[in-house]
Amino acid sequence: MTGKIIGTGSCMPVRVVSNQELSEHMDTSDAWIRERTGIRNRHIISGEETTTSLAAEAAGNAISMAGIDPEDLDLILLATSSSNTHVPAASCCVQQLIGAKHAACFDISAACSGFVFALITAQAYIRAGMAKLAVVIGADAISNLVDWEDRSSCILFGDGAGAVVVQATEEDIPFYGVMHTDSTKAGALLAKSRHQRIQPAMEETYLRMDGKEIFKFALTRVPQVIHEVLEQAGCGVEDVDLFLLHQANGRIIESVVKKLKVPPWKVPVNVDEYANFSAGTIPVLLDQLNRRGKLKRGQRLVLAGFGAGLAWGGSYIEWQMDRITGSEEG
Ligand code: ACO
């Protein structure tokens, strides 16, 4: 038994915040942000939008594409670091919103690696015969965690959610996954919980980042994990059709492309429009490629997530959906 993706979906907040708008509130500029990060805009929650609402909308879109009844889902895994409830898990709220009343629900907290970790977990449940139809979501509202007065970090982040439906099948479909954590560097990306009994000072609950340490970590670990998962799959980087990397920032992605020695067109990017919204970036990129007709059956995809923990992971997928035609970009 293995799991295949039969639907993808995403949901981005309505409000777009440009670099220009940020520069009206802090000492930064569009040129600085674009040159260092490749980011132009980010989408930020407003009004009734929350991590949960984005997650439920993304899951609903994936479910519609899959053409399944939400009541047939037996598992909801939501990767997030920004649940709007401490108890219950955000995935429980998603269950209610999408009407998946027979699904077991839990959240996975692995920051920007969260979606890759959750997809590997869903596959493990399916392979063990413990689930048949799962929705796997990556959703974050990092705008709730950042210090909007810290120009060295807040400019990097945004909000959004993506999801896939994974169905068990008897077909022999290759899937490989690798996960790693090195907590000795946990301090490089840290936000204390706001729910501790001894309340931390407010500024300790903001996301703090050692940008240079994260940059070094990403450049070392991402190529490594890609080679590791490809070794399991028995193929090389040249055999891969598309690499979907966590959209942390444009310079990290460019540097990984150079290290891997792959053509840049095999490494799609949307960080310019959405910035870094942690667990959501990979499934949103996947959904956009799918809906734009860029994916076709048999293509080999490698996903790679990396971030707080420090944690990093990769997965190898052979795409099983037919190309979506008649999309806006064909
Ligand atoms: N606007 C203008 N100037 C700024 C800004 C800003 N937004 N932020 C920092 N600066 C200034 C600094 O104060 C410093 O000024 P100084 O030289 O007078 O002291 C100068 O710019 C250079 O600062 P550095 O921190 O050295 O800039 P660097 O070139 O390292 O770029 C950056 C910073 C973009 C954060 C980079 O380190 C980076 O990309 N790191 C990776 C971090 C990342 O992507 N994290 C994502 C979260 S983790 C994840 O998803 C994996």
Boltz pocket constraint, residues with backbone or C-beta under 6 A from the ligand:
constraints:
  - pocket:
      binder: B
      contacts: [[A, 27], [A, 28], [A, 29], [A, 32], [A, 33], [A, 36], [A, 37], [A, 112], [A, 151], [A, 152], [A, 153], [A, 155], [A, 156], [A, 189], [A, 209], [A, 210], [A, 211], [A, 212], [A, 214], [A, 215], [A, 218], [A, 247], [A, 248], [A, 249], [A, 251], [A, 252], [A, 276], [A, 278], [A, 306], [A, 307], [A, 308]]
      max_distance: 6.0
